[in-house]
Amino acid sequence: MEIGYNGWMGHSVVLQVALGDIRVPLRGKLLKENSDSVRLRIGEGWDVDIYKAMIQAVEEDKMAMIRA
């Protein structure tokens, strides 16, 4: 999935990430885009870089809008 992520910056998203046979959803806020990766904040202050080649889909995190 080779697209620009600028429209998602600062938004809560769910990234569908694949590594071989493993497919997992990652919830967080997109912070930064590089040429080959994006930075995702997962939880409080835990930032991870995800290679774009691993990202299968990006969705709005609708659960982030629900107040507990």
Backbone torsions as a table, in degrees:
resi	resn	phi	psi	omega
1	MET	NA	99.8	-179.3
2	GLU	-106.9	94.5	177.2
3	ILE	-135.9	168.3	173.0
4	GLY	-82.3	146.5	-177.0
5	TYR	-109.2	4.4	-176.6
6	ASN	-56.1	-36.9	179.5
7	GLY	-65.5	-18.6	-178.7
8	TRP	-98.9	-8.3	-176.1
9	MET	-59.6	132.2	-179.9
10	GLY	82.4	-2.0	-178.7
11	HIS	-101.7	152.0	173.0
12	SER	-78.4	126.2	-175.2
13	VAL	-134.8	167.0	168.4
14	VAL	-119.2	118.4	175.3
15	LEU	-94.4	128.1	172.1
16	GLN	-89.7	110.4	-171.9
17	VAL	-113.4	138.1	-179.8
18	ALA	-123.9	138.9	172.8
19	LEU	-139.0	101.1	-174.4
20	GLY	64.1	-126.1	179.9
21	ASP	-85.5	-6.3	-176.8
22	ILE	-91.0	130.2	177.6
23	ARG	-127.6	124.8	-178.4
24	VAL	-137.0	146.3	171.5
25	PRO	-89.1	136.0	176.0
26	LEU	-118.4	121.1	178.2
27	ARG	-94.9	139.3	176.6
28	GLY	173.2	-167.5	179.9
29	LYS	-116.0	127.2	178.1
30	LEU	-73.7	129.3	-175.6
31	LEU	-110.8	-37.1	-169.9
32	LYS	-156.7	148.3	177.0
33	GLU	-123.5	131.2	172.6
34	ASN	-110.7	-178.0	-178.7
35	SER	-64.4	-33.1	-177.2
36	ASP	-123.2	2.5	-178.2
37	SER	-151.6	166.6	172.3
38	VAL	-125.2	151.1	176.5
39	ARG	-101.9	128.4	-177.3
40	LEU	-121.3	129.6	175.1
41	ARG	-92.3	118.2	179.2
42	ILE	-110.3	115.4	-179.8
43	GLY	74.6	-157.7	-177.5
44	GLU	-85.7	101.1	172.5
45	GLY	72.6	17.2	178.3
46	TRP	-106.1	102.1	-177.0
47	ASP	-101.5	135.1	177.9
48	VAL	-129.7	147.0	174.8
49	ASP	-97.9	130.3	-179.6
50	ILE	-116.7	127.4	176.6
51	TYR	-65.5	135.2	179.7
52	LYS	-59.2	-33.8	-179.2
53	ALA	-62.5	-20.7	-179.4
54	MET	-87.8	-15.4	-174.6
55	ILE	-84.2	121.1	179.6
56	GLN	-93.4	-32.0	-178.0
57	ALA	-160.8	156.6	174.2
58	VAL	-127.2	131.2	179.4
59	GLU	-132.8	152.9	171.8
60	GLU	-66.3	136.9	178.2
61	ASP	-86.0	95.9	-178.4
62	LYS	-68.6	-25.2	178.8
63	MET	-69.0	-25.8	179.9
64	ALA	-67.5	-22.1	-179.3
65	MET	-83.5	-15.8	-177.2
66	ILE	-86.7	124.5	177.5
67	ARG	-85.3	138.5	179.8
68	ALA	-80.8	NA	NA
